[in-house]
Amino acid sequence: MVDKAVQKKWLTDWHPEDTEAWERDGRRLARRNLIASVITEHVGFSVWTLWSVLVLFMSPRTGFGLDAGEKFLLVAVPTVVGALLRLPYGHAVTRYGGRDWTVFATLILLVPAGLALYFVGRPGTPLWVYLLIGATAGVGGGTFASSMTNITALYPRRHQGWALGLNAGGGNLGVAAVQLVGLAVIAAAGMDHPAYVAAVYVPLIAAAAWLAGRTMDNVAAVRGAAGAHRQAVRDRDTWYLCLLYIGTFGSFIGYGFAFGLVLQSEFGATPVEAVGYTFLGPLLGSCSRPLGGRLADLLGGARVTFWNFLGMAAGTLGLVLAAHAKSFPLFVACFIVLFVLSGLGNGSTYKMIPALFAAKAEKQITDGLDATRAFARARKLSGSVIAIAGAAGALGGAAINLAFKVSYSGDSGSGTPAFLTFLCYYALCMVVLRAVYLRRSSPHERPSPADRTRETRRV
């Protein structure tokens, strides 16, 4: 591994599992790429969730006059587009390289930011125009898949839980950051200048793209094997992991988009009150994600994820009780608990992916397959599954917003039907974890020989 890489070429001598090479200069190169990856993904998430703030400005007083259903629809659109882009983004980084693709994926964020800057705040603009602009913001959601696929290839298995958690957690902080920017705009300029929120991100996007171009590398290890996505789709574990990630990341991003609107719809909160609380949940949930990855490194991803879903089910039940009692403080507290737990679950679920395929590689080695080939295949399949699960999780976020739209547009005018639906889904995830990954006979829960010599790790 060479520190002074020619940036427009691929680094081919990259073996993160080689302990000596990793300690010599591999760790430093991987950390440099990770820092730029976190920053660019952070900006991408902020642009992706930009409309979760902008819709709070859209009240009849300011000339917009969107009802609750239209607002939930408006925040669902970028969620769907971001989810659909995650598969091509995850593939693109394996073709064009971590550095080159990250620069492009960051610069293209100027499109949704520029359109929002120009159109938002113009009374009389039809809903379909806002829906189209919101759809372009979906490119910010795609950055997650390419970023995580790249980091998976850069770090050795023993550090992937922490590295993936840190990368994703830093990106997820963009959800909280855009809320804080909205709060600052309201404090400084009032409710009549929502375009200022988008204006803040134009120079930040340019700076993040420049940083990626200067400090990141194209690493050959990230190149996808031919048909890796097809192999991943045929693997049963891919779909179990998608189911789990819908419950964790789908909850995080869905609640991140909807939190302020739910406070307005459930309790009649003003935009200032809504923005004043909404940043707390995404902030704490983002910070808890690396902890979830670290706990999974130590205790096992399946075990941590199971108890996490149990906590999320309890928090959701608390939301139903708080809504029934009309207790605003309890409602906010339960929502923040859900954010923290969804962040923990994001980290622990993603740790399961490389660990599962590494366990399969070890079985193939005992069956006679060359170790280098087995682990190289496992690494490439892990990257593909990360992209697929990321897309599924983001679609879960869109489903949450659509569930809120139906719930608040219905006869009850309450979010309780949606919350009960989420509660049932969390219960389903616990059943899958218990039946598939927490059985005593499950090979995925047995430590590998390498793990026995270093640390106790499970799936």
C-alpha angles and dihedrals in degrees: 000000000000121000096202096062124177096244099214093054132070122258103231101174097073119136110156093176089063099097096199094050091044093054093043100057109321095088092053094050093047092049091051091053091044093055093053090043092054092049096048093044089048091056090045092055091048091055091044092055095037092111093057084072100035093057090059088065091053101094128138089253091064094047100257103097100185116164124228094264093052091049093051089048090051093054092044093059098067089043091057094044092047090051093050092048094054094080096053091040091052089051095043094060090056090055104038100028135246096278100043096043094045091054091051095043090052097046092051088063086077088076099064092036092051094046092049090048091054102040108029113092095032106120113221096035106141122243094245091062091054090047091054092048090047089052091058089055086067089084087076090062093053092063090074095068096048092044095050093045089053095049092048089061094046100054132062118245094254090062101034097096092057096038095048091045092050093046094048094039092053089049093047089055085073087075090060094039095058089050090054091048088053091050090050091050091051091048094048104034107013129231098310101075110059091149088072088073090061092042091062091062101051095079091037091057092051092048093049092051090050091050092050091051092050102044111024130087137211104237120196091214089072093062109116120236115245108275094007092138091049091050091048092051090053092052114097093214090061091067095044088053091048089053091052095044091052086059095049109030093025088058093046097050095035092052090042091059095039106037097093093043091049091053090050094046098041100039106013092246116181119241090255092051092045095051091042091063104029097073093060096068098049090042095055093038091054092048092050094054096080088047089055090053092048093049088050090052089056106032106022129272096244093051094047092046093050094054089042092058090048088056092047090053090052091048091050091051087052090055091054091050092046092050091049091049092044089232108158096185093050091045093053092045093052091047091052090050088053091052092051092048093045088054092051090048092050090058096044094045093050090049088058092063102066091034093055094051093043088055089052090049091054090053090051089052091055087051090057106268117140110263095226092052093044095052093041089055091047091052093051093046089050090056091051094048090049089057093046094046090045090055092047092048093052090050086054088058090054090049090054092054092047090049089054090048091055093041097051093040092053131089094274094055086207137110093230096101089053093048092051089052091053090048091057091049093053089051090053090053091053090052091052093048092049095045100041111025108021099052113119090233094052110119089209090069095055117097116242122239089253091051092054091059095048115023140329107268131165135183 
